[in-house]
Amino acid sequence: MEHLFRKIIIRQRFSDNHMSINARVEAILYASEEPISASDISVIINEPKDEVIKAIREINRNYRKYGSALEIRRSGIRYKIQLNPEYSSIVAPVSKKEIGPIELKVLGYIAANPGCIKGDVIRKFGEKSRGPISNVIERKFVSSRKFRNTELLTPTREFYRYFNISPKGLQSKSNMAKSGGEPDE
């Protein structure tokens, strides 16, 4: 995100009059690797935040109206253009999987057991989990901290942001699963 603000300081803005606000907002959403807030978009294109939010809603309405494979998803206060989930099976043969099945299992275990020992994960999922553990650490979904002769593994902010869940929300879902589906009191 910091690189965006450097560009703003240099005054490299989308302020050309021939571009509509919708086109500029859509361009920012498309180009942004991370979800981005309406406030950040507002600063980049030099338009009021309310106008940016209106543009996001209109773009999304047009996507639905014309049966687009794209949609704009909101995650907290941030927005991202993404593929509509119903098209996932169509693009599967040509798209790279973001997270493999073993990585998902490893992430699930670590998220349900924050601060677990790396050896416990390897015992649970076998030697084949060493690579996936390294992958989720490398992608910054999990932090690794030395502990005696092993490592403690804990979900990171990036994990919670990527999966759009709070630590408390994850804990309550974990408790509900352990209690057989009954919500916490």
N, C-alpha and C positions, 0 to 999 in steps of 0.2 A: 504494500500500500504506500510505503514511503516514496517509491519512485514516482507515483502519480502526483504527489504533492511537489516534488522537485520540478516536474513539468509545469505545474501550475505557476510556480514562482517565476519560471522562465517566460511565462505568458503564452505558452503554446496551447491555446484553447480552441475548442470547436465553436467559434463565434461567427462563422460565415453566415451571412443573411440568407444565402440561397439554400441552406440546409434547414429543414424543419426541426423543431425540438424533438419530435418523435424519432426522426432519423438519427439525430445525435445521441439521444438516450439509448436507442437500440444498438447503435455502434459501440457505445461504452459497455453496455451489458454483454454484447457479443465478445468484445475484445478482452474483457476482464477475466482473468483466470480464477479469481476468488469472487464470492458474492460481494456486492458493493451496495452501500447505503444510498438512499435518495439524496441525503445531504452531500455525500462525496460527489455524486453525479452533478448535483446542483453547482458545486464549486468548480468542477472541471469545465462544464459547458456554460457557466455564467448565466444561469437561469434560476428563478425562484424554486425552492424545494417543492412547493405545492404544485407548480407546473410540471415538475419532473414526475411527481406521483401520478398526476393526471395522465401524463404521457405513457407511463408504465401501464396503467389500467387500460388505456385506449389500445396500445400495442397488443396487450394480452387479449382484449376483446376481438381485435382483428384476427389474431391467430386462431381463436376459436371459430369466428364467423367464417373464415375461409378454409377451415379444416387443416390448419398447419400441423406439421409434425413437431413444431416447437411450442414452448410455453415459457412464461416467466414465473419462476417460483420465488416465494418469499421465505426467508429463513431468519426469523427474528426481525431485525430492522434492515436486513440486506436482501438484495435481489440478484437473481442469476437466470440467464436464458439456458434452457436445457431441453433435451428431447422429451417429448410427451411419453410417459411410460408404456402406453399401448403400442408404440413403435419399437420397443426394445428388441423383440424377437426378430423383427425385420432386419435391424442393423447388426445383430449379434455376429453374423459371419464376417463382417468387415470391421468390427470395432474391437479395440483392445479391452480386455476385462480390467476394471480398475482394481479390484481386490479379489484374489482367488479364494476358493472355498476353505482351504486350510488356514489362510490368513484371517478369514472371517471367524473361524472357530477359535483360533488363537486370541484374536481381539476380544471375542465374546467372553472367553475364560478370564482374560486379564481384566476386562471391564467389570466382571462380576466379582473378581477377587483382587482388587487393587493392592499393590504392594506384594504380589505373589513372587515366589522365587522361580527363576528361570528353569531350574531343574524340575520343579513341579509341572510346569507347562510341557517340558520335554517328556516327562514320565506319562503325562496324560495323553499326549498326541503322538509320541514316538519320535525317533531320531529325525524323521522327515520334517519335523516342525522347526528345526534349527534355522533353515533358510527363511521360512515365513516369519519367524521371530525377528531375524535381522531385517527383513523387508519392512515390517511395521515400525521398527525402531528408526530405520532409515527414512521412512515417510513421515516420521515425527508423530505417529499415532500413539506411540508408547515411549515413555522415558525409561532409561535403564540407569540404575545407580548401583555402584559396587557395594556389596554386602558380604563381609568375610571373604570366602573364596568363590562367590557366585554373584548374581545380580538380582536386584529387586525390580520388577516391572510394574509400571503404573500408567494408566491412560493419561494423555495430555489434553490440553485445551483444544489442540487440532483434532483429536479424536471426537471430542464433544461437539465441536463446530461442524465437522464433516458429517457426522451422523445426526446432527440437529437434535441433541438431547442434553439435558443438564445432568450434572452428577447426582443431584437429588432425584431427578426423574428416573435415572438409571437404577439407583438404589431401590426406589419404590417398586419398579418393575421386577427387579431381582428378588426382592422380598415376596412379591406377589407370586412369582413362579415357584419359589421355595415352599410357600404355604399352600400350594395347590390351587392357585388362582383366586384366592380371596384377597381383596384389597386391604392394605394396612389401615388400622384404626387411627 
